[in-house]
Amino acid sequence: MKLDIIGDIHGCFNEFVHLTKKLGYDWSEGVPLHKSDRKLAFVGDLTDRGPESLRVVETVWELALKRKLSFYVPGNHCNKLYRFFLGNKVQITHGLETTVAEYNSLSSLEQKNIRKKFIDLYENAPLYQVLDNGKLVIAHAGIREDLIGKNNSKVKTFVLYGDITGQTNPDGTPVRRDWAKSYNGKAYIVYGHTPVKEVRVINKTYNIDTGAVFGGKLSALRYPEMEIVSVPSSMPYIAEKFRSFN
């Protein structure tokens, strides 16, 4: 199995195109396809904050659902957009407002089409992907070894939001434990969710969210080579959005 696993895109469509071309994918059919047997995988948070969230959704829907040529797991922003599209009451904040603005600018037919595509993409996605005979796990915010193989509300909370304590930081974000520091499983865990300046590698875990939407980079992990490929972001740099670890 040969994969190129892409970190949180957050609507940064141009960076997504640039990164996939750098990885050897061809866009002549309107979506990134590799001439060999490599496939893309996505750690979630396709949308919000960036300028072209709905183009990212369209592309991933075609790859993952229509062509069955990629792997996708949802992130917390995906979950919130899903609930918005279902008509549930959600706060249109923390980046969702940019995706909703894009959606509101569409015709009613276009709205119906993108809404159906995203709902189908989300509802057909597992909470996390266990691949390559259990050697690789892709989960948006990561996953503890004891949770792999399980699907319940505790697992859902962990893979969407991380190992949260229930407390909040001064900026309103949840306090999260550094689960990767104590991970000692055999599988590689590839995740995103927490923006870091450089891909964080610790105990066979790879955090590949390098903050594209905050002016960092959009990064991919080539598997099984375990090589990092990145492209710079065109977005304004916001230093305080990046987390540093001791």
C-alpha atoms as an extended CHARMM CRD file, in Angstrom:
* protein
*
       246  EXT
         1         1  MET       CA              0.0000000000        0.0000000000        0.0000000000  PROA      1               0.0000000000
         2         2  LYS       CA              1.4060000000        3.3570000000       -1.0910000000  PROA      2               0.0000000000
         3         3  LEU       CA             -0.2790000000        6.4570000000        0.2640000000  PROA      3               0.0000000000
         4         4  ASP       CA              0.2290000000       10.1890000000        0.3960000000  PROA      4               0.0000000000
         5         5  ILE       CA             -1.5150000000       11.3450000000        3.5680000000  PROA      5               0.0000000000
         6         6  ILE       CA             -2.4060000000       15.0460000000        3.5490000000  PROA      6               0.0000000000
         7         7  GLY       CA             -2.8310000000       17.2180000000        6.6460000000  PROA      7               0.0000000000
         8         8  ASP       CA             -5.6700000000       19.6060000000        7.4330000000  PROA      8               0.0000000000
         9         9  ILE       CA             -6.4700000000       21.5170000000        4.2150000000  PROA      9               0.0000000000
        10        10  HSD       CA             -9.0530000000       23.9450000000        5.6760000000  PROA      10              0.0000000000
        11        11  GLY       CA            -10.1330000000       25.2860000000        2.2940000000  PROA      11              0.0000000000
        12        12  CYS       CA             -6.5950000000       25.9910000000        1.0310000000  PROA      12              0.0000000000
        13        13  PHE       CA             -7.3500000000       24.5830000000       -2.4140000000  PROA      13              0.0000000000
        14        14  ASN       CA             -4.3920000000       26.1380000000       -4.2530000000  PROA      14              0.0000000000
        15        15  GLU       CA             -1.9490000000       24.6930000000       -1.7270000000  PROA      15              0.0000000000
        16        16  PHE       CA             -3.6770000000       21.3210000000       -2.1220000000  PROA      16              0.0000000000
        17        17  VAL       CA             -3.1840000000       21.4450000000       -5.8890000000  PROA      17              0.0000000000
        18        18  HSD       CA              0.4440000000       22.5460000000       -5.5040000000  PROA      18              0.0000000000
        19        19  LEU       CA              1.2000000000       19.7810000000       -2.9760000000  PROA      19              0.0000000000
        20        20  THR       CA             -0.3970000000       16.9940000000       -5.0030000000  PROA      20              0.0000000000
        21        21  LYS       CA              1.4620000000       18.0670000000       -8.1420000000  PROA      21              0.0000000000
        22        22  LYS       CA              4.6990000000       18.0550000000       -6.1460000000  PROA      22              0.0000000000
        23        23  LEU       CA              3.8060000000       14.5000000000       -5.0750000000  PROA      23              0.0000000000
        24        24  GLY       CA              3.4460000000       13.4480000000       -8.7250000000  PROA      24              0.0000000000
        25        25  TYR       CA             -0.3300000000       13.6400000000       -9.1610000000  PROA      25              0.0000000000
        26        26  ASP       CA             -1.8860000000       14.7510000000      -12.4450000000  PROA      26              0.0000000000
        27        27  TRP       CA             -4.9820000000       16.9970000000      -12.5620000000  PROA      27              0.0000000000
        28        28  SER       CA             -5.8810000000       16.5710000000      -16.2410000000  PROA      28              0.0000000000
        29        29  GLU       CA             -9.1440000000       14.8080000000      -15.2740000000  PROA      29              0.0000000000
        30        30  GLY       CA            -10.0540000000       17.5250000000      -12.7630000000  PROA      30              0.0000000000
        31        31  VAL       CA             -8.9060000000       15.5590000000       -9.7080000000  PROA      31              0.0000000000
        32        32  PRO       CA             -5.4150000000       14.4590000000       -8.5910000000  PROA      32              0.0000000000
        33        33  LEU       CA             -4.5580000000       11.0130000000       -9.9620000000  PROA      33              0.0000000000
        34        34  HSD       CA             -1.2170000000        9.2110000000       -9.8030000000  PROA      34              0.0000000000
        35        35  LYS       CA              0.1610000000        7.2840000000      -12.7630000000  PROA      35              0.0000000000
        36        36  SER       CA              1.3920000000        4.5340000000      -10.4370000000  PROA      36              0.0000000000
        37        37  ASP       CA             -0.6080000000        2.8550000000       -7.6680000000  PROA      37              0.0000000000
        38        38  ARG       CA             -0.3030000000        5.6580000000       -5.1010000000  PROA      38              0.0000000000
        39        39  LYS       CA             -3.4650000000        6.9950000000       -3.4600000000  PROA      39              0.0000000000
        40        40  LEU       CA             -4.2710000000       10.0420000000       -1.3650000000  PROA      40              0.0000000000
        41        41  ALA       CA             -5.5630000000        9.9740000000        2.1850000000  PROA      41              0.0000000000
        42        42  PHE       CA             -7.0060000000       12.8770000000        4.1810000000  PROA      42              0.0000000000
        43        43  VAL       CA             -6.9120000000       13.4180000000        7.9430000000  PROA      43              0.0000000000
        44        44  GLY       CA            -10.0670000000       15.5620000000        7.9480000000  PROA      44              0.0000000000
        45        45  ASP       CA            -10.8530000000       19.2670000000        8.3610000000  PROA      45              0.0000000000
        46        46  LEU       CA            -11.2000000000       19.8320000000        4.6480000000  PROA      46              0.0000000000
        47        47  THR       CA            -13.0920000000       23.0840000000        5.1640000000  PROA      47              0.0000000000
        48        48  ASP       CA            -13.3540000000       26.3530000000        7.1180000000  PROA      48              0.0000000000
        49        49  ARG       CA            -11.1880000000       29.4780000000        7.3530000000  PROA      49              0.0000000000
        50        50  GLY       CA             -9.5870000000       29.0270000000        3.9180000000  PROA      50              0.0000000000
        51        51  PRO       CA            -10.8820000000       30.5720000000        0.6730000000  PROA      51              0.0000000000
        52        52  GLU       CA            -12.1220000000       27.5230000000       -1.2970000000  PROA      52              0.0000000000
        53        53  SER       CA            -13.5810000000       24.9670000000        1.0760000000  PROA      53              0.0000000000
        54        54  LEU       CA            -16.2770000000       23.7420000000       -1.2920000000  PROA      54              0.0000000000
        55        55  ARG       CA            -13.7830000000       22.9850000000       -4.1030000000  PROA      55              0.0000000000
        56        56  VAL       CA            -11.8670000000       20.8380000000       -1.6320000000  PROA      56              0.0000000000
        57        57  VAL       CA            -15.0970000000       19.0260000000       -0.7060000000  PROA      57              0.0000000000
        58        58  GLU       CA            -15.9510000000       18.4120000000       -4.3840000000  PROA      58              0.0000000000
        59        59  THR       CA            -12.4920000000       16.9710000000       -5.0680000000  PROA      59              0.0000000000
        60        60  VAL       CA            -12.3700000000       14.6890000000       -2.0350000000  PROA      60              0.0000000000
        61        61  TRP       CA            -15.9350000000       13.5140000000       -2.6640000000  PROA      61              0.0000000000
        62        62  GLU       CA            -15.0180000000       12.4890000000       -6.2160000000  PROA      62              0.0000000000
        63        63  LEU       CA            -11.8040000000       10.7600000000       -5.1310000000  PROA      63              0.0000000000
        64        64  ALA       CA            -13.1020000000        8.9880000000       -2.0240000000  PROA      64              0.0000000000
        65        65  LEU       CA            -16.7180000000        8.2010000000       -2.9090000000  PROA      65              0.0000000000
        66        66  LYS       CA            -17.1720000000        8.3330000000       -6.6730000000  PROA      66              0.0000000000
        67        67  ARG       CA            -13.8330000000        6.8400000000       -7.7750000000  PROA      67              0.0000000000
        68        68  LYS       CA            -12.9210000000        4.9620000000       -4.5530000000  PROA      68              0.0000000000
        69        69  LEU       CA             -9.3330000000        6.1620000000       -5.0060000000  PROA      69              0.0000000000
        70        70  SER       CA             -8.6460000000        7.8220000000       -1.6680000000  PROA      70              0.0000000000
        71        71  PHE       CA             -9.2250000000        7.4700000000        2.0610000000  PROA      71              0.0000000000
        72        72  TYR       CA            -10.9350000000       10.1210000000        4.1830000000  PROA      72              0.0000000000
        73        73  VAL       CA            -11.6670000000       10.4760000000        7.8790000000  PROA      73              0.0000000000
        74        74  PRO       CA            -13.7000000000       13.3690000000        9.2750000000  PROA      74              0.0000000000
        75        75  GLY       CA            -12.3640000000       16.0910000000       11.5380000000  PROA      75              0.0000000000
        76        76  ASN       CA            -14.1830000000       18.2540000000       14.0460000000  PROA      76              0.0000000000
        77        77  HSD       CA            -14.7840000000       20.9510000000       11.4050000000  PROA      77              0.0000000000
        78        78  CYS       CA            -16.2240000000       18.2780000000        9.0960000000  PROA      78              0.0000000000
        79        79  ASN       CA            -18.5400000000       17.1800000000       11.9080000000  PROA      79              0.0000000000
        80        80  LYS       CA            -19.7490000000       20.7250000000       12.4540000000  PROA      80              0.0000000000
        81        81  LEU       CA            -20.3740000000       21.3180000000        8.7410000000  PROA      81              0.0000000000
        82        82  TYR       CA            -22.2570000000       18.0100000000        8.6010000000  PROA      82              0.0000000000
        83        83  ARG       CA            -24.5130000000       19.1360000000       11.4450000000  PROA      83              0.0000000000
        84        84  PHE       CA            -25.0350000000       22.4870000000        9.7010000000  PROA      84              0.0000000000
        85        85  PHE       CA            -26.0620000000       20.7310000000        6.4840000000  PROA      85              0.0000000000
        86        86  LEU       CA            -28.4960000000       18.5300000000        8.4450000000  PROA      86              0.0000000000
        87        87  GLY       CA            -30.1780000000       21.7010000000        9.6790000000  PROA      87              0.0000000000
        88        88  ASN       CA            -29.0120000000       21.3300000000       13.2810000000  PROA      88              0.0000000000
        89        89  LYS       CA            -28.3580000000       24.4320000000       15.3310000000  PROA      89              0.0000000000
        90        90  VAL       CA            -24.6190000000       25.1440000000       15.2870000000  PROA      90              0.0000000000
        91        91  GLN       CA            -22.6180000000       28.2770000000       15.9820000000  PROA      91              0.0000000000
        92        92  ILE       CA            -21.3780000000       29.6850000000       12.6970000000  PROA      92              0.0000000000
        93        93  THR       CA            -18.0090000000       30.6420000000       14.1650000000  PROA      93              0.0000000000
        94        94  HSD       CA            -14.3990000000       29.3800000000       14.3660000000  PROA      94              0.0000000000
        95        95  GLY       CA            -14.1000000000       29.2600000000       10.5890000000  PROA      95              0.0000000000
        96        96  LEU       CA            -17.4630000000       27.7670000000        9.6500000000  PROA      96              0.0000000000
        97        97  GLU       CA            -18.6010000000       31.2610000000        8.6550000000  PROA      97              0.0000000000
        98        98  THR       CA            -16.2750000000       31.2090000000        5.6200000000  PROA      98              0.0000000000
        99        99  THR       CA            -17.6870000000       27.9130000000        4.3540000000  PROA      99              0.0000000000
       100       100  VAL       CA            -21.2640000000       29.0540000000        4.9760000000  PROA      100             0.0000000000
       101       101  ALA       CA            -20.5600000000       32.2810000000        3.0610000000  PROA      101             0.0000000000
       102       102  GLU       CA            -19.3480000000       30.2260000000        0.0890000000  PROA      102             0.0000000000
       103       103  TYR       CA            -22.4380000000       28.0190000000        0.3600000000  PROA      103             0.0000000000
       104       104  ASN       CA            -24.8050000000       31.0050000000        0.5630000000  PROA      104             0.0000000000
       105       105  SER       CA            -23.3290000000       32.4710000000       -2.6370000000  PROA      105             0.0000000000
       106       106  LEU       CA            -24.4070000000       29.4000000000       -4.6430000000  PROA      106             0.0000000000
       107       107  SER       CA            -27.6710000000       28.8730000000       -6.5020000000  PROA      107             0.0000000000
       108       108  SER       CA            -30.2370000000       26.6580000000       -4.7790000000  PROA      108             0.0000000000
       109       109  LEU       CA            -29.3830000000       23.7680000000       -7.1310000000  PROA      109             0.0000000000
       110       110  GLU       CA            -25.6580000000       24.1250000000       -6.4440000000  PROA      110             0.0000000000
       111       111  GLN       CA            -26.3910000000       24.2450000000       -2.7290000000  PROA      111             0.0000000000
       112       112  LYS       CA            -28.4250000000       21.0600000000       -2.9570000000  PROA      112             0.0000000000
       113       113  ASN       CA            -25.6360000000       19.2830000000       -4.8630000000  PROA      113             0.0000000000
       114       114  ILE       CA            -22.7440000000       20.2320000000       -2.5530000000  PROA      114             0.0000000000
       115       115  ARG       CA            -24.8470000000       19.5650000000        0.5370000000  PROA      115             0.0000000000
       116       116  LYS       CA            -25.6920000000       16.0470000000       -0.6860000000  PROA      116             0.0000000000
       117       117  LYS       CA            -22.0900000000       15.3320000000       -1.6500000000  PROA      117             0.0000000000
       118       118  PHE       CA            -20.7080000000       16.3410000000        1.7160000000  PROA      118             0.0000000000
       119       119  ILE       CA            -23.3840000000       14.4800000000        3.6840000000  PROA      119             0.0000000000
       120       120  ASP       CA            -22.6760000000       11.3450000000        1.6210000000  PROA      120             0.0000000000
       121       121  LEU       CA            -18.9200000000       11.7510000000        2.0810000000  PROA      121             0.0000000000
       122       122  TYR       CA            -19.2780000000       12.2020000000        5.8320000000  PROA      122             0.0000000000
       123       123  GLU       CA            -21.7950000000        9.4090000000        6.3820000000  PROA      123             0.0000000000
       124       124  ASN       CA            -19.6990000000        6.9060000000        4.4290000000  PROA      124             0.0000000000
       125       125  ALA       CA            -16.4980000000        7.7220000000        6.3090000000  PROA      125             0.0000000000
       126       126  PRO       CA            -15.2840000000        5.6910000000        9.2820000000  PROA      126             0.0000000000
       127       127  LEU       CA            -14.2730000000        7.5500000000       12.4380000000  PROA      127             0.0000000000
       128       128  TYR       CA            -10.7060000000        6.4500000000       11.6820000000  PROA      128             0.0000000000
       129       129  GLN       CA             -9.0200000000        4.2750000000        9.0840000000  PROA      129             0.0000000000
       130       130  VAL       CA             -7.0470000000        1.1360000000        9.9370000000  PROA      130             0.0000000000
       131       131  LEU       CA             -4.9510000000        0.3110000000        6.8720000000  PROA      131             0.0000000000
       132       132  ASP       CA             -2.1140000000       -1.9120000000        5.6620000000  PROA      132             0.0000000000
       133       133  ASN       CA             -3.0940000000       -4.8820000000        7.8410000000  PROA      133             0.0000000000
       134       134  GLY       CA             -3.1740000000       -2.7560000000       10.9550000000  PROA      134             0.0000000000
       135       135  LYS       CA              0.2460000000       -1.1790000000       10.4490000000  PROA      135             0.0000000000
       136       136  LEU       CA             -1.2380000000        2.2950000000        9.8370000000  PROA      136             0.0000000000
       137       137  VAL       CA             -4.0510000000        4.2130000000       11.5140000000  PROA      137             0.0000000000
       138       138  ILE       CA             -5.3160000000        7.5720000000       10.2560000000  PROA      138             0.0000000000
       139       139  ALA       CA             -7.4000000000        9.5690000000       12.7470000000  PROA      139             0.0000000000
       140       140  HSD       CA             -8.0700000000       13.3010000000       12.7000000000  PROA      140             0.0000000000
       141       141  ALA       CA             -6.8830000000       14.1530000000       16.2150000000  PROA      141             0.0000000000
       142       142  GLY       CA             -5.0930000000       10.8500000000       16.8240000000  PROA      142             0.0000000000
       143       143  ILE       CA             -6.1290000000        7.7870000000       18.7830000000  PROA      143             0.0000000000
       144       144  ARG       CA             -4.8450000000        5.8920000000       21.8120000000  PROA      144             0.0000000000
       145       145  GLU       CA             -3.7720000000        2.3000000000       21.2960000000  PROA      145             0.0000000000
       146       146  ASP       CA             -6.4980000000        0.9330000000       23.5960000000  PROA      146             0.0000000000
       147       147  LEU       CA             -9.1940000000        2.6240000000       21.4770000000  PROA      147             0.0000000000
       148       148  ILE       CA             -8.1370000000        1.1320000000       18.1270000000  PROA      148             0.0000000000
       149       149  GLY       CA            -10.7960000000       -1.3170000000       16.9730000000  PROA      149             0.0000000000
       150       150  LYS       CA            -13.5360000000        0.3500000000       18.9930000000  PROA      150             0.0000000000
       151       151  ASN       CA            -16.3530000000        2.6340000000       17.8620000000  PROA      151             0.0000000000
       152       152  ASN       CA            -18.2470000000        4.4550000000       20.5730000000  PROA      152             0.0000000000
       153       153  SER       CA            -18.8710000000        7.9900000000       21.7940000000  PROA      153             0.0000000000
       154       154  LYS       CA            -15.5700000000        8.0760000000       23.6910000000  PROA      154             0.0000000000
       155       155  VAL       CA            -13.6570000000        7.1030000000       20.5300000000  PROA      155             0.0000000000
       156       156  LYS       CA            -15.5920000000        9.6580000000       18.4840000000  PROA      156             0.0000000000
       157       157  THR       CA            -14.7420000000       12.4490000000       20.9190000000  PROA      157             0.0000000000
       158       158  PHE       CA            -11.0680000000       11.4420000000       20.9540000000  PROA      158             0.0000000000
       159       159  VAL       CA            -10.5890000000       11.1870000000       17.1760000000  PROA      159             0.0000000000
       160       160  LEU       CA            -12.4360000000       14.4620000000       16.5360000000  PROA      160             0.0000000000
       161       161  TYR       CA            -11.0980000000       16.6260000000       19.3770000000  PROA      161             0.0000000000
       162       162  GLY       CA             -8.0970000000       14.8350000000       20.8850000000  PROA      162             0.0000000000
       163       163  ASP       CA             -7.5350000000       13.7610000000       24.4800000000  PROA      163             0.0000000000
       164       164  ILE       CA             -9.5170000000       16.6050000000       26.0100000000  PROA      164             0.0000000000
       165       165  THR       CA             -9.6930000000       17.1750000000       29.7630000000  PROA      165             0.0000000000
       166       166  GLY       CA            -12.9810000000       19.0720000000       29.8930000000  PROA      166             0.0000000000
       167       167  GLN       CA            -11.1710000000       22.2940000000       30.7920000000  PROA      167             0.0000000000
       168       168  THR       CA            -10.6300000000       25.2390000000       28.4590000000  PROA      168             0.0000000000
       169       169  ASN       CA             -7.6670000000       27.4870000000       27.7370000000  PROA      169             0.0000000000
       170       170  PRO       CA             -7.9570000000       31.2950000000       28.0810000000  PROA      170             0.0000000000
       171       171  ASP       CA             -8.6740000000       31.5410000000       24.3220000000  PROA      171             0.0000000000
       172       172  GLY       CA            -11.6090000000       29.1430000000       24.6510000000  PROA      172             0.0000000000
       173       173  THR       CA             -9.9160000000       26.1170000000       23.0670000000  PROA      173             0.0000000000
       174       174  PRO       CA            -10.0910000000       22.8290000000       24.9810000000  PROA      174             0.0000000000
       175       175  VAL       CA             -7.1690000000       21.7010000000       27.1310000000  PROA      175             0.0000000000
       176       176  ARG       CA             -5.7430000000       18.5340000000       25.5740000000  PROA      176             0.0000000000
       177       177  ARG       CA             -3.3960000000       15.9270000000       26.9900000000  PROA      177             0.0000000000
       178       178  ASP       CA             -0.3050000000       15.0370000000       24.9620000000  PROA      178             0.0000000000
       179       179  TRP       CA             -1.4090000000       11.4700000000       24.2150000000  PROA      179             0.0000000000
       180       180  ALA       CA              1.3440000000       10.9440000000       21.6120000000  PROA      180             0.0000000000
       181       181  LYS       CA              4.0300000000       11.2760000000       24.2850000000  PROA      181             0.0000000000
       182       182  SER       CA              2.9080000000        8.0440000000       25.9530000000  PROA      182             0.0000000000
       183       183  TYR       CA              1.9090000000        6.0950000000       22.8230000000  PROA      183             0.0000000000
       184       184  ASN       CA              3.7950000000        2.8010000000       22.5400000000  PROA      184             0.0000000000
       185       185  GLY       CA              1.7400000000        0.8730000000       19.9860000000  PROA      185             0.0000000000
       186       186  LYS       CA              3.0220000000       -0.9700000000       16.9300000000  PROA      186             0.0000000000
       187       187  ALA       CA              0.9120000000        0.8700000000       14.3500000000  PROA      187             0.0000000000
       188       188  TYR       CA              1.8910000000        4.2240000000       12.8940000000  PROA      188             0.0000000000
       189       189  ILE       CA             -0.6750000000        6.8640000000       13.8830000000  PROA      189             0.0000000000
       190       190  VAL       CA             -1.0350000000        9.7250000000       11.3950000000  PROA      190             0.0000000000
       191       191  TYR       CA             -3.1770000000       12.6720000000       12.4520000000  PROA      191             0.0000000000
       192       192  GLY       CA             -3.6030000000       16.4520000000       12.3820000000  PROA      192             0.0000000000
       193       193  HSD       CA             -5.9540000000       18.7810000000       14.2910000000  PROA      193             0.0000000000
       194       194  THR       CA             -3.2690000000       20.6240000000       16.3000000000  PROA      194             0.0000000000
       195       195  PRO       CA             -1.2210000000       23.0140000000       14.1140000000  PROA      195             0.0000000000
       196       196  VAL       CA              2.5430000000       22.6460000000       14.5250000000  PROA      196             0.0000000000
       197       197  LYS       CA              5.2940000000       24.5260000000       12.6790000000  PROA      197             0.0000000000
       198       198  GLU       CA              6.9950000000       21.2930000000       11.6080000000  PROA      198             0.0000000000
       199       199  VAL       CA              5.6180000000       17.7550000000       11.3570000000  PROA      199             0.0000000000
       200       200  ARG       CA              5.8600000000       16.2800000000       14.8560000000  PROA      200             0.0000000000
       201       201  VAL       CA              7.2000000000       12.7350000000       15.0130000000  PROA      201             0.0000000000
       202       202  ILE       CA              7.1230000000       10.9400000000       18.3620000000  PROA      202             0.0000000000
       203       203  ASN       CA              6.6200000000        7.2610000000       19.2620000000  PROA      203             0.0000000000
       204       204  LYS       CA              5.4530000000        6.2270000000       15.7680000000  PROA      204             0.0000000000
       205       205  THR       CA              2.9420000000        9.1040000000       15.6830000000  PROA      205             0.0000000000
       206       206  TYR       CA              3.0000000000       11.8110000000       13.0160000000  PROA      206             0.0000000000
       207       207  ASN       CA              1.1570000000       15.1040000000       13.4370000000  PROA      207             0.0000000000
       208       208  ILE       CA              1.0230000000       16.4150000000        9.8610000000  PROA      208             0.0000000000
       209       209  ASP       CA             -1.1040000000       19.5480000000       10.4270000000  PROA      209             0.0000000000
       210       210  THR       CA              1.4830000000       22.2380000000        9.7170000000  PROA      210             0.0000000000
       211       211  GLY       CA             -1.0450000000       25.0610000000        9.7480000000  PROA      211             0.0000000000
       212       212  ALA       CA             -1.6480000000       25.7750000000        6.0690000000  PROA      212             0.0000000000
       213       213  VAL       CA             -4.6190000000       27.9980000000        6.8640000000  PROA      213             0.0000000000
       214       214  PHE       CA             -2.5550000000       29.9580000000        9.4110000000  PROA      214             0.0000000000
       215       215  GLY       CA              0.2680000000       30.7520000000        7.0020000000  PROA      215             0.0000000000
       216       216  GLY       CA              2.4070000000       27.6890000000        7.7020000000  PROA      216             0.0000000000
       217       217  LYS       CA              2.6680000000       24.8210000000        5.2410000000  PROA      217             0.0000000000
       218       218  LEU       CA              0.4450000000       22.1260000000        3.7910000000  PROA      218             0.0000000000
       219       219  SER       CA              2.1980000000       18.8220000000        4.4270000000  PROA      219             0.0000000000
       220       220  ALA       CA              1.8800000000       15.2230000000        3.3440000000  PROA      220             0.0000000000
       221       221  LEU       CA              3.4060000000       12.0380000000        4.7040000000  PROA      221             0.0000000000
       222       222  ARG       CA              4.4460000000        9.5280000000        2.0440000000  PROA      222             0.0000000000
       223       223  TYR       CA              3.7170000000        6.0040000000        3.2820000000  PROA      223             0.0000000000
       224       224  PRO       CA              5.4880000000        3.5710000000        3.6260000000  PROA      224             0.0000000000
       225       225  GLU       CA              8.5300000000        5.7270000000        2.8270000000  PROA      225             0.0000000000
       226       226  MET       CA              7.7270000000        7.9700000000        5.8490000000  PROA      226             0.0000000000
       227       227  GLU       CA              8.9380000000       11.0250000000        3.9420000000  PROA      227             0.0000000000
       228       228  ILE       CA              7.5050000000       14.4970000000        4.5040000000  PROA      228             0.0000000000
       229       229  VAL       CA              6.6080000000       16.6790000000        1.5070000000  PROA      229             0.0000000000
       230       230  SER       CA              5.3680000000       20.2380000000        2.0920000000  PROA      230             0.0000000000
       231       231  VAL       CA              4.4360000000       23.3900000000        0.2010000000  PROA      231             0.0000000000
       232       232  PRO       CA              4.2940000000       26.9140000000        1.6660000000  PROA      232             0.0000000000
       233       233  SER       CA              0.9740000000       28.5680000000        2.4250000000  PROA      233             0.0000000000
       234       234  SER       CA             -0.2330000000       31.7470000000        0.7680000000  PROA      234             0.0000000000
       235       235  MET       CA             -2.2920000000       32.6580000000        3.8400000000  PROA      235             0.0000000000
       236       236  PRO       CA             -1.2260000000       35.3040000000        6.4050000000  PROA      236             0.0000000000
       237       237  TYR       CA              1.0410000000       33.8980000000        9.1250000000  PROA      237             0.0000000000
       238       238  ILE       CA             -0.5500000000       33.7800000000       12.6080000000  PROA      238             0.0000000000
       239       239  ALA       CA              2.1400000000       32.6460000000       15.0470000000  PROA      239             0.0000000000
       240       240  GLU       CA             -0.1430000000       32.1880000000       18.0630000000  PROA      240             0.0000000000
       241       241  LYS       CA             -2.1670000000       29.4880000000       16.2730000000  PROA      241             0.0000000000
       242       242  PHE       CA              0.7600000000       27.0450000000       16.3400000000  PROA      242             0.0000000000
       243       243  ARG       CA              1.2880000000       24.8080000000       19.3300000000  PROA      243             0.0000000000
       244       244  SER       CA              4.7330000000       24.0590000000       20.6960000000  PROA      244             0.0000000000
       245       245  PHE       CA              5.4730000000       20.9640000000       22.7770000000  PROA      245             0.0000000000
       246       246  ASN       CA              7.9430000000       20.5400000000       25.6180000000  PROA      246             0.0000000000
